[in-house]
């Protein structure tokens, strides 16, 4: 379900993992951020030593990539088309 909130939409869906079996706090949370230039942000994160878990690829919301935050949680960045 997507809530049409502004300036940032909010969505809830069924987890893709078994949350009861996961030892990681916050596992199952998906955080997506929009960026004006996803490729440039990706390149700056790589230059800063950030762990990239998915390289830039075309996705349903435009160019997207994923990286790990300092606590090891994945964050996906997309460039709206």
PASEBA-1860 file (N, C-alpha, C; in nm, 3 decimals):
! residues 81
1> XXXXXXXX> 0.084/-0.115/0.000/0.000/0.000/0.000/0.090/0.122/0.000 ~ 0.061/0.216/-0.087/0.139/0.339/-0.096/0.052/0.455/-0.048 ~ 0.107/0.535/0.042/0.037/0.653/0.091/0.088/0.774/0.014 ~ -0.001/0.854/-0.038/0.038/0.969/-0.119/0.070/1.088/-0.029 ~ 0.178/1.073/0.047/0.222/1.180/0.136/0.325/1.265/0.063 ~ 0.335/1.390/0.101/0.431/1.478/0.038/0.516/1.545/0.145 ~ 0.640/1.571/0.120/0.707/1.556/-0.009/0.756/1.414/-0.036 ~ 0.740/1.322/0.060/0.794/1.187/0.042/0.681/1.085/0.054
9> XXXXXXXX> 0.660/1.002/-0.050/0.559/0.896/-0.038/0.605/0.789/0.061 ~ 0.511/0.721/0.121/0.539/0.617/0.218/0.464/0.492/0.176 ~ 0.529/0.375/0.183/0.465/0.251/0.141/0.490/0.140/0.241 ~ 0.396/0.047/0.249/0.409/-0.071/0.334/0.376/-0.192/0.247 ~ 0.454/-0.299/0.263/0.424/-0.422/0.191/0.465/-0.541/0.277 ~ 0.427/-0.659/0.232/0.466/-0.782/0.301/0.619/-0.795/0.299 ~ 0.680/-0.832/0.411/0.826/-0.851/0.412/0.867/-0.964/0.317 ~ 0.985/-0.950/0.259/1.038/-1.051/0.168/1.118/-1.157/0.243
17> XXXXXXXX> 1.135/-1.140/0.373/1.209/-1.235/0.456/1.123/-1.273/0.576 ~ 1.158/-1.384/0.643/1.089/-1.426/0.765/1.147/-1.344/0.880 ~ 1.073/-1.242/0.924/1.124/-1.151/1.026/1.147/-1.219/1.160 ~ 1.067/-1.320/1.192/1.084/-1.391/1.319/1.213/-1.473/1.321 ~ 1.259/-1.517/1.205/1.379/-1.600/1.197/1.506/-1.516/1.179 ~ 1.492/-1.388/1.155/1.607/-1.304/1.128/1.673/-1.255/1.257 ~ 1.805/-1.267/1.266/1.875/-1.218/1.384/1.903/-1.067/1.378 ~ 1.875/-1.004/1.262/1.911/-0.863/1.243/1.793/-0.771/1.271
25> XXXXXXXX> 1.813/-0.676/1.362/1.713/-0.575/1.389/1.693/-0.490/1.263 ~ 1.570/-0.467/1.227/1.542/-0.385/1.110/1.543/-0.459/0.978 ~ 1.574/-0.590/0.980/1.577/-0.667/0.856/1.436/-0.669/0.798 ~ 1.424/-0.651/0.669/1.294/-0.647/0.604/1.252/-0.504/0.572 ~ 1.322/-0.406/0.629/1.291/-0.266/0.598/1.356/-0.231/0.465 ~ 1.282/-0.164/0.379/1.335/-0.117/0.252/1.331/0.034/0.251 ~ 1.445/0.095/0.239/1.452/0.241/0.233/1.498/0.282/0.095 ~ 1.415/0.359/0.028/1.445/0.410/-0.106/1.451/0.561/-0.099
33> XXXXXXXX> 1.554/0.617/-0.162/1.569/0.761/-0.170/1.577/0.802/-0.317 ~ 1.517/0.914/-0.351/1.526/0.967/-0.488/1.645/1.062/-0.496 ~ 1.713/1.060/-0.609/1.826/1.150/-0.632/1.813/1.209/-0.772 ~ 1.856/1.333/-0.785/1.852/1.398/-0.917/1.949/1.333/-1.014 ~ 2.063/1.283/-0.963/2.165/1.221/-1.047/2.221/1.099/-0.974 ~ 2.154/0.984/-0.992/2.192/0.862/-0.921/2.333/0.816/-0.957 ~ 2.373/0.831/-1.081/2.506/0.785/-1.122/2.615/0.865/-1.052 ~ 2.600/0.997/-1.044/2.699/1.079/-0.977/2.706/1.047/-0.828
41> XXXXXXXX> 2.590/1.027/-0.764/2.590/0.989/-0.624/2.659/0.855/-0.603 ~ 2.629/0.759/-0.691/2.695/0.628/-0.686/2.847/0.645/-0.692 ~ 2.892/0.721/-0.790/3.037/0.738/-0.810/3.103/0.803/-0.688 ~ 3.035/0.898/-0.625/3.090/0.963/-0.505/3.094/0.866/-0.387 ~ 2.991/0.782/-0.374/2.991/0.683/-0.266/3.103/0.581/-0.286 ~ 3.124/0.536/-0.409/3.232/0.443/-0.439/3.367/0.507/-0.405 ~ 3.386/0.632/-0.445/3.512/0.702/-0.418/3.536/0.715/-0.267 ~ 3.428/0.721/-0.190/3.440/0.733/-0.045/3.451/0.599/0.027
49> XXXXXXXX> 3.451/0.489/-0.049/3.469/0.358/0.011/3.341/0.289/0.058 ~ 3.227/0.339/0.016/3.098/0.279/0.055/3.079/0.145/-0.015 ~ 3.024/0.047/0.057/2.996/-0.085/-0.003/2.871/-0.077/-0.089 ~ 2.887/-0.104/-0.217/2.776/-0.105/-0.312/2.728/-0.249/-0.324 ~ 2.598/-0.271/-0.304/2.543/-0.406/-0.312/2.475/-0.434/-0.445 ~ 2.437/-0.330/-0.516/2.379/-0.344/-0.651/2.428/-0.226/-0.733 ~ 2.496/-0.251/-0.843/2.545/-0.141/-0.925/2.428/-0.070/-0.994 ~ 2.451/0.048/-1.049/2.344/0.118/-1.118/2.286/0.034/-1.232
57> XXXXXXXX> 2.156/0.018/-1.228/2.083/-0.057/-1.331/1.949/0.010/-1.354 ~ 1.892/-0.008/-1.474/1.757/0.043/-1.496/1.659/-0.033/-1.408 ~ 1.566/0.038/-1.347/1.467/-0.025/-1.261/1.329/0.033/-1.287 ~ 1.231/-0.009/-1.209/1.094/0.036/-1.232/1.074/0.186/-1.208 ~ 1.165/0.249/-1.133/1.152/0.391/-1.102/1.266/0.473/-1.163 ~ 1.335/0.416/-1.261/1.450/0.483/-1.321/1.579/0.415/-1.280 ~ 1.691/0.478/-1.309/1.822/0.424/-1.273/1.827/0.406/-1.121 ~ 1.874/0.289/-1.077/1.879/0.263/-0.932/2.005/0.186/-0.896
65> XXXXXXXX> 2.047/0.202/-0.770/2.157/0.124/-0.715/2.134/0.112/-0.565 ~ 2.204/0.019/-0.501/2.191/0.000/-0.356/2.329/-0.001/-0.292 ~ 2.332/0.049/-0.169/2.457/0.049/-0.091/2.423/0.016/0.054 ~ 2.526/-0.012/0.134/2.508/-0.041/0.275/2.539/0.083/0.358 ~ 2.449/0.113/0.454/2.477/0.225/0.545/2.582/0.179/0.648 ~ 2.628/0.267/0.735/2.733/0.228/0.831/2.695/0.112/0.923 ~ 2.565/0.088/0.945/2.521/-0.023/1.028/2.496/-0.151/0.947 ~ 2.518/-0.145/0.817/2.503/-0.263/0.733/2.366/-0.281/0.670
73> XXXXXXXX> 2.280/-0.181/0.682/2.147/-0.192/0.622/2.149/-0.138/0.478 ~ 2.079/-0.206/0.388/2.079/-0.162/0.248/1.989/-0.039/0.228 ~ 2.035/0.051/0.146/1.959/0.168/0.103/1.962/0.170/-0.049 ~ 1.847/0.190/-0.109/1.837/0.197/-0.255/1.813/0.341/-0.297 ~ 1.887/0.384/-0.396/1.872/0.518/-0.452/1.820/0.502/-0.594 ~ 1.723/0.583/-0.629/1.673/0.579/-0.767/1.663/0.721/-0.820 ~ 1.671/0.731/-0.951/1.660/0.859/-1.019/1.527/0.858/-1.092 ~ 1.427/0.933/-1.043/1.296/0.932/-1.107/1.305/0.971/-1.255
81> X> 1.228/0.898/-1.334/1.227/0.928/-1.478/1.117/1.023/-1.513
END
